[in-house]
Amino acid sequence: MGLAISKKCARLAVERHRLKRLIRESFRTVRTELPPVDVVILCRPAATTLTNQAAQAALDKLWQRLIRQCADSSSA
C-alpha cells in the first residue's frame, strides 16, 4: 500500500498525519480480506474536512469496492 498525502491536499502536517493514521488502521483491519494487489491511496482536499468516523466509513466502503472489483475480474 502506498500513500500520497500531499501539502496541496492537507496543508497542515497534523492533517496529513491524521489521514495517514486513519488509512493505515483501516488497511490493517481489512488486509486479510484484500486480494494480493498493490494499492496507492491519493488524497482529495475534501478528506481533511471529514470526521474520523466519516473517513473510516468512506474507507470501509472503498475497501469493499476493491474486494468486489477484484473478485469480478478474477472470475471473468
C-alpha positions in Angstrom: 0.0 0.0 0.0 1.3 3.4 -0.9 0.1 6.8 0.4 0.2 10.1 -1.4 -0.9 12.8 1.0 0.5 16.0 -0.3 0.6 19.5 1.0 -1.8 20.5 -1.7 -4.4 18.2 -0.2 -3.8 18.8 3.5 -1.8 21.9 4.3 -1.0 21.2 7.9 1.2 18.3 8.9 -1.3 17.4 11.6 -4.0 16.8 9.0 -1.7 14.8 6.8 -0.6 12.6 9.7 -4.2 12.1 10.9 -5.3 10.9 7.4 -2.3 8.6 7.2 -3.1 7.1 10.6 -6.7 6.5 9.7 -5.8 4.9 6.4 -3.2 2.6 7.9 -5.5 1.5 10.7 -8.3 0.9 8.2 -5.9 -1.1 6.0 -4.8 -3.2 8.9 -8.3 -4.3 9.7 -9.1 -5.5 6.2 -5.8 -6.6 4.8 -6.6 -10.3 5.2 -9.7 -9.9 3.0 -7.9 -7.9 0.3 -6.6 -9.7 -2.8 -2.8 -9.5 -3.5 -2.7 -6.2 -5.3 -0.8 -3.0 -5.0 -2.9 -0.1 -3.8 -2.0 3.6 -3.9 -4.2 5.9 -2.0 -4.4 9.5 -3.1 -5.8 12.3 -1.1 -8.5 14.8 -2.0 -8.8 18.1 -0.3 -12.3 17.3 1.0 -10.8 14.5 3.1 -9.4 16.9 5.6 -13.0 18.1 6.5 -14.2 14.6 7.3 -14.6 13.4 10.9 -12.7 10.3 11.9 -15.9 8.2 11.8 -16.9 9.5 8.3 -13.4 8.9 7.0 -13.5 5.4 8.4 -16.8 4.7 6.8 -15.6 6.0 3.4 -12.5 3.8 3.6 -14.5 0.7 4.5 -16.8 1.4 1.5 -13.8 1.8 -0.8 -12.1 -1.4 0.5 -15.3 -3.4 -0.1 -15.5 -1.9 -3.6 -11.9 -3.0 -4.3 -12.6 -6.5 -3.0 -15.7 -6.8 -5.2 -13.9 -5.5 -8.3 -11.0 -7.9 -7.9 -13.4 -10.8 -7.3 -15.3 -9.8 -10.5 -12.2 -9.5 -12.6 -10.8 -12.8 -11.4 -14.0 -14.7 -12.2 -14.3 -13.2 -15.7 
